[in-house]
């Protein structure tokens, strides 16, 4: 049996606002953007150069979902963005005024910094140690 996790839902306030942030500021790729109804779209984005996993941007509906947009993992780091060039991607965060939660540090597994997306969800930017 061959299985994989293909997508994870990321609650957003607005499709176009989220697409703009991830595409323009983080340089993700827009994989699909399909209108499914009046207020629903199938929007997949992925980190450039990586095609086996994507984020499904899901517009929050109702107060329960809307209350989770900024806190999708209870205040912990929610998503992990691996890079082959930490300095390039960290400087890109700074150039786009993206909030840095924790400055870069060297850990046994690699160089890591924590940043917040447009809604305040925490991400690790990691350049893994080369083995």
NUDO-976013 format. One record per atom (N, C-alpha, C): chain; residue number from 1; x, y, z; residue in three letters; atom name. Coordinates in steps of 0.1 Angstrom, whole numbers, m for minus. Example, Ala and Ser with C-alpha at 12.3 -4.5 7.8 and 13.67 -1.06 7.14 Angstrom:
BEGIN
  bami  lumdren     px     py     pz  drenvo  tiro
     A        1    132    m57     78     ala     N
     A        1    123    m45     78     ala    CA
     A        1    132    m33     78     ala     C
     A        2    128    m22     71     ser     N
     A        2    137    m11     71     ser    CA
     A        2    129      0     79     ser     C
END
This chain:
BEGIN
  bami  lumdren     px     py     pz  drenvo  tiro
     A        1      8    m12      0     unk     N
     A        1      0      0      0     unk    CA
     A        1      9     12      0     unk     C
     A        2      6     22     m8     unk     N
     A        2     13     34     m9     unk    CA
     A        2      4     46     m6     unk     C
     A        3      7     52      6     unk     N
     A        3     m1     63     10     unk    CA
     A        3      7     75     14     unk     C
     A        4      1     87     14     unk     N
     A        4      8     99     18     unk    CA
     A        4     m2    110     22     unk     C
     A        5      2    119     30     unk     N
     A        5     m6    130     34     unk    CA
     A        5     m4    140     22     unk     C
     A        6    m14    144     16     unk     N
     A        6    m13    153      4     unk    CA
     A        6    m15    167      7     unk     C
     A        7    m25    170     16     unk     N
     A        7    m28    184     19     unk    CA
     A        7    m31    185     34     unk     C
     A        8    m30    198     39     unk     N
     A        8    m35    201     52     unk    CA
     A        8    m43    214     51     unk     C
     A        9    m54    215     57     unk     N
     A        9    m62    227     57     unk    CA
     A        9    m56    238     65     unk     C
     A       10    m56    250     60     unk     N
     A       10    m52    262     67     unk    CA
     A       10    m63    272     67     unk     C
     A       11    m69    274     78     unk     N
     A       11    m81    284     78     unk    CA
     A       11    m75    298     76     unk     C
     A       12    m83    305     67     unk     N
     A       12    m79    319     63     unk    CA
     A       12    m92    328     64     unk     C
     A       13    m89    341     66     unk     N
     A       13   m101    350     66     unk    CA
     A       13   m106    353     52     unk     C
     A       14    m96    353     42     unk     N
     A       14    m99    357     29     unk    CA
     A       14    m90    350     19     unk     C
     A       15    m96    344      9     unk     N
     A       15    m88    336     m1     unk    CA
     A       15    m77    345     m7     unk     C
     A       16    m81    356    m13     unk     N
     A       16    m72    365    m21     unk    CA
     A       16    m61    371    m12     unk     C
     A       17    m64    375      0     unk     N
     A       17    m55    380      9     unk    CA
     A       17    m44    370     12     unk     C
     A       18    m49    358     15     unk     N
     A       18    m39    347     18     unk    CA
     A       18    m31    343      6     unk     C
     A       19    m37    342     m5     unk     N
     A       19    m29    338    m17     unk    CA
     A       19    m18    349    m20     unk     C
     A       20    m22    361    m18     unk     N
     A       20    m12    372    m20     unk    CA
     A       20      0    371    m11     unk     C
     A       21     m3    368      2     unk     N
     A       21      8    367     12     unk    CA
     A       21     17    355      8     unk     C
     A       22     11    343      6     unk     N
     A       22     19    332      4     unk    CA
     A       22     27    332    m10     unk     C
     A       23     20    337    m20     unk     N
     A       23     27    338    m33     unk    CA
     A       23     37    349    m34     unk     C
     A       24     33    361    m30     unk     N
     A       24     41    373    m31     unk    CA
     A       24     52    374    m21     unk     C
     A       25     49    370     m8     unk     N
     A       25     59    372      2     unk    CA
     A       25     67    360      5     unk     C
     A       26     61    348      5     unk     N
     A       26     68    336      8     unk    CA
     A       26     73    328     m5     unk     C
     A       27     68    333    m16     unk     N
     A       27     72    327    m29     unk    CA
     A       27     67    313    m31     unk     C
     A       28     56    310    m25     unk     N
     A       28     49    297    m28     unk    CA
     A       28     43    297    m42     unk     C
     A       29     39    286    m46     unk     N
     A       29     33    284    m59     unk    CA
     A       29     18    282    m58     unk     C
     A       30     10    288    m66     unk     N
     A       30     m4    286    m66     unk    CA
     A       30     m6    273    m75     unk     C
     A       31    m11    262    m69     unk     N
     A       31    m12    250    m75     unk    CA
     A       31    m26    249    m82     unk     C
     A       32    m37    253    m75     unk     N
     A       32    m50    253    m80     unk    CA
     A       32    m58    264    m73     unk     C
     A       33    m68    269    m81     unk     N
     A       33    m77    279    m75     unk    CA
     A       33    m90    277    m83     unk     C
     A       34    m99    269    m77     unk     N
     A       34   m111    265    m84     unk    CA
     A       34   m123    270    m76     unk     C
     A       35   m132    277    m82     unk     N
     A       35   m145    282    m76     unk    CA
     A       35   m154    270    m74     unk     C
     A       36   m158    268    m62     unk     N
     A       36   m168    257    m59     unk    CA
     A       36   m182    261    m56     unk     C
     A       37   m183    274    m53     unk     N
     A       37   m196    280    m50     unk    CA
     A       37   m195    294    m47     unk     C
     A       38   m205    300    m43     unk     N
     A       38   m205    315    m41     unk    CA
     A       38   m194    320    m32     unk     C
     A       39   m192    312    m21     unk     N
     A       39   m182    317    m11     unk    CA
     A       39   m172    305     m8     unk     C
     A       40   m170    296    m17     unk     N
     A       40   m161    285    m15     unk    CA
     A       40   m152    282    m27     unk     C
     A       41   m139    280    m24     unk     N
     A       41   m130    277    m35     unk    CA
     A       41   m120    266    m30     unk     C
     A       42   m115    259    m40     unk     N
     A       42   m105    249    m37     unk    CA
     A       42    m91    255    m41     unk     C
     A       43    m84    260    m31     unk     N
     A       43    m72    267    m33     unk    CA
     A       43    m60    259    m27     unk     C
     A       44    m51    255    m35     unk     N
     A       44    m39    248    m31     unk    CA
     A       44    m27    256    m34     unk     C
     A       45    m18    257    m24     unk     N
     A       45     m5    264    m25     unk    CA
     A       45      5    254    m21     unk     C
     A       46     17    256    m26     unk     N
     A       46     28    247    m22     unk    CA
     A       46     42    255    m22     unk     C
     A       47     51    251    m14     unk     N
     A       47     64    257    m14     unk    CA
     A       47     70    254    m28     unk     C
     A       48     77    263    m33     unk     N
     A       48     84    261    m47     unk    CA
     A       48     93    250    m46     unk     C
     A       49     93    242    m57     unk     N
     A       49    102    230    m58     unk    CA
     A       49     97    218    m50     unk     C
     A       50     85    218    m44     unk     N
     A       50     80    207    m37     unk    CA
     A       50     66    204    m41     unk     C
     A       51     64    193    m47     unk     N
     A       51     51    190    m53     unk    CA
     A       51     43    179    m46     unk     C
     A       52     48    173    m36     unk     N
     A       52     41    162    m30     unk    CA
     A       52     32    166    m18     unk     C
     A       53     33    178    m14     unk     N
     A       53     25    183     m2     unk    CA
     A       53     20    197     m5     unk     C
     A       54      8    200     m1     unk     N
     A       54      3    214     m3     unk    CA
     A       54     m6    218      8     unk     C
     A       55     m8    231      9     unk     N
     A       55    m17    237     19     unk    CA
     A       55    m30    239     12     unk     C
     A       56    m41    236     18     unk     N
     A       56    m55    239     12     unk    CA
     A       56    m60    251     20     unk     C
     A       57    m60    262     13     unk     N
     A       57    m65    274     20     unk    CA
     A       57    m80    273     21     unk     C
     A       58    m85    273     33     unk     N
     A       58   m100    271     36     unk    CA
     A       58   m105    284     43     unk     C
     A       59   m114    291     36     unk     N
     A       59   m120    303     42     unk    CA
     A       59   m129    299     54     unk     C
     A       60   m126    304     66     unk     N
     A       60   m133    301     78     unk    CA
     A       60   m147    305     77     unk     C
     A       61   m156    296     81     unk     N
     A       61   m170    298     81     unk    CA
     A       61   m176    297     95     unk     C
     A       62   m184    306     99     unk     N
     A       62   m190    305    113     unk    CA
     A       62   m180    310    123     unk     C
     A       63   m185    313    135     unk     N
     A       63   m177    318    146     unk    CA
     A       63   m167    309    151     unk     C
     A       64   m170    296    152     unk     N
     A       64   m160    286    157     unk    CA
     A       64   m148    286    148     unk     C
     A       65   m149    285    135     unk     N
     A       65   m138    285    126     unk    CA
     A       65   m130    298    126     unk     C
     A       66   m138    309    126     unk     N
     A       66   m132    322    125     unk    CA
     A       66   m123    325    138     unk     C
     A       67   m127    319    149     unk     N
     A       67   m119    321    161     unk    CA
     A       67   m106    313    161     unk     C
     A       68   m105    304    152     unk     N
     A       68    m92    296    151     unk    CA
     A       68    m82    301    140     unk     C
     A       69    m86    310    132     unk     N
     A       69    m77    314    121     unk    CA
     A       69    m64    319    126     unk     C
     A       70    m63    326    138     unk     N
     A       70    m51    331    143     unk    CA
     A       70    m44    321    153     unk     C
     A       71    m50    310    155     unk     N
     A       71    m45    301    166     unk    CA
     A       71    m47    287    162     unk     C
     A       72    m42    283    151     unk     N
     A       72    m46    269    146     unk    CA
     A       72    m38    258    153     unk     C
     A       73    m29    261    161     unk     N
     A       73    m21    251    168     unk    CA
     A       73    m19    254    183     unk     C
     A       74    m29    262    189     unk     N
     A       74    m28    265    203     unk    CA
     A       74    m16    273    207     unk     C
     A       75    m11    281    198     unk     N
     A       75      1    290    202     unk    CA
     A       75     14    283    199     unk     C
     A       76     15    271    195     unk     N
     A       76     27    264    192     unk    CA
     A       76     31    266    177     unk     C
     A       77     43    263    173     unk     N
     A       77     46    263    159     unk    CA
     A       77     37    253    152     unk     C
     A       78     31    258    141     unk     N
     A       78     21    250    134     unk    CA
     A       78     27    243    122     unk     C
     A       79     35    250    114     unk     N
     A       79     40    245    101     unk    CA
     A       79     56    247    101     unk     C
     A       80     62    238     93     unk     N
     A       80     77    238     92     unk    CA
     A       80     81    239     78     unk     C
     A       81     88    250     75     unk     N
     A       81     92    253     61     unk    CA
     A       81    107    250     60     unk     C
     A       82    111    240     53     unk     N
     A       82    125    236     51     unk    CA
     A       82    130    244     39     unk     C
     A       83    143    248     41     unk     N
     A       83    150    256     30     unk    CA
     A       83    164    250     28     unk     C
     A       84    169    252     16     unk     N
     A       84    182    249     12     unk    CA
     A       84    192    261     14     unk     C
     A       85    186    272     17     unk     N
     A       85    194    285     19     unk    CA
     A       85    187    293     29     unk     C
     A       86    191    291     42     unk     N
     A       86    185    298     53     unk    CA
     A       86    186    313     51     unk     C
     A       87    199    318     49     unk     N
     A       87    201    332     48     unk    CA
     A       87    192    339     37     unk     C
     A       88    191    333     26     unk     N
     A       88    182    339     15     unk    CA
     A       88    168    340     20     unk     C
     A       89    163    329     26     unk     N
     A       89    149    329     29     unk    CA
     A       89    146    337     42     unk     C
     A       90    155    338     51     unk     N
     A       90    153    346     63     unk    CA
     A       90    154    361     59     unk     C
     A       91    163    365     50     unk     N
     A       91    163    378     45     unk    CA
     A       91    151    382     38     unk     C
     A       92    145    372     31     unk     N
     A       92    132    375     24     unk    CA
     A       92    121    378     34     unk     C
     A       93    121    371     45     unk     N
     A       93    111    374     56     unk    CA
     A       93    113    389     60     unk     C
     A       94    125    392     63     unk     N
     A       94    128    406     68     unk    CA
     A       94    124    416     57     unk     C
     A       95    128    413     45     unk     N
     A       95    125    423     34     unk    CA
     A       95    110    425     32     unk     C
     A       96    102    415     36     unk     N
     A       96     87    417     34     unk    CA
     A       96     80    420     48     unk     C
     A       97     88    424     57     unk     N
     A       97     83    428     71     unk    CA
     A       97     75    418     77     unk     C
     A       98     78    405     75     unk     N
     A       98     71    394     82     unk    CA
     A       98     76    393     96     unk     C
     A       99     67    392    105     unk     N
     A       99     70    392    120     unk    CA
     A       99     79    380    123     unk     C
     A      100     91    383    129     unk     N
     A      100    100    373    134     unk    CA
     A      100     97    371    149     unk     C
     A      101     93    358    153     unk     N
     A      101     90    355    166     unk    CA
     A      101    102    352    174     unk     C
     A      102    111    344    168     unk     N
     A      102    124    340    174     unk    CA
     A      102    135    341    164     unk     C
     A      103    145    348    167     unk     N
     A      103    157    350    159     unk    CA
     A      103    164    337    156     unk     C
     A      104    171    337    145     unk     N
     A      104    178    324    141     unk    CA
     A      104    187    319    152     unk     C
     A      105    187    306    154     unk     N
     A      105    196    298    163     unk    CA
     A      105    200    286    156     unk     C
     A      106    212    281    160     unk     N
     A      106    217    268    155     unk    CA
     A      106    213    258    165     unk     C
     A      107    206    248    160     unk     N
     A      107    202    236    168     unk    CA
     A      107    209    224    163     unk     C
     A      108    209    213    170     unk     N
     A      108    215    201    165     unk    CA
     A      108    210    196    151     unk     C
     A      109    197    199    148     unk     N
     A      109    191    195    136     unk    CA
     A      109    192    205    125     unk     C
     A      110    196    217    128     unk     N
     A      110    198    227    117     unk    CA
     A      110    196    242    123     unk     C
     A      111    196    251    114     unk     N
     A      111    194    265    117     unk    CA
     A      111    179    268    116     unk     C
     A      112    174    275    126     unk     N
     A      112    159    277    127     unk    CA
     A      112    156    290    132     unk     C
     A      113    145    296    127     unk     N
     A      113    139    308    132     unk    CA
     A      113    124    306    131     unk     C
     A      114    117    313    140     unk     N
     A      114    103    312    140     unk    CA
     A      114     97    326    135     unk     C
     A      115     87    324    126     unk     N
     A      115     81    336    121     unk    CA
     A      115     66    334    121     unk     C
     A      116     58    345    119     unk     N
     A      116     44    344    119     unk    CA
     A      116     38    347    105     unk     C
     A      117     28    340    101     unk     N
     A      117     21    343     89     unk    CA
     A      117     12    355     90     unk     C
     A      118      5    358     80     unk     N
     A      118     m3    370     80     unk    CA
     A      118    m14    370     91     unk     C
     A      119    m17    358     96     unk     N
     A      119    m28    357    107     unk    CA
     A      119    m22    355    120     unk     C
     A      120     m8    354    121     unk     N
     A      120     m2    352    134     unk    CA
     A      120      2    337    137     unk     C
     A      121     m2    328    128     unk     N
     A      121      2    314    131     unk    CA
     A      121     17    313    130     unk     C
     A      122     23    305    138     unk     N
     A      122     38    303    139     unk    CA
     A      122     43    293    130     unk     C
     A      123     54    296    123     unk     N
     A      123     61    287    114     unk    CA
     A      123     76    286    118     unk     C
     A      124     82    275    116     unk     N
     A      124     96    274    117     unk    CA
     A      124    102    274    103     unk     C
     A      125    112    283    101     unk     N
     A      125    120    282     89     unk    CA
     A      125    133    275     93     unk     C
     A      126    135    263     86     unk     N
     A      126    146    255     90     unk    CA
     A      126    155    251     78     unk     C
     A      127    168    253     80     unk     N
     A      127    178    247     70     unk    CA
     A      127    184    235     78     unk     C
     A      128    180    223     74     unk     N
     A      128    185    211     81     unk    CA
     A      128    200    209     80     unk     C
     A      129    206    203     90     unk     N
     A      129    220    200     90     unk    CA
     A      129    222    190     78     unk     C
     A      130    232    192     70     unk     N
     A      130    235    183     59     unk    CA
     A      130    242    170     65     unk     C
     A      131    237    159     61     unk     N
     A      131    243    146     66     unk    CA
     A      131    251    140     56     unk     C
END
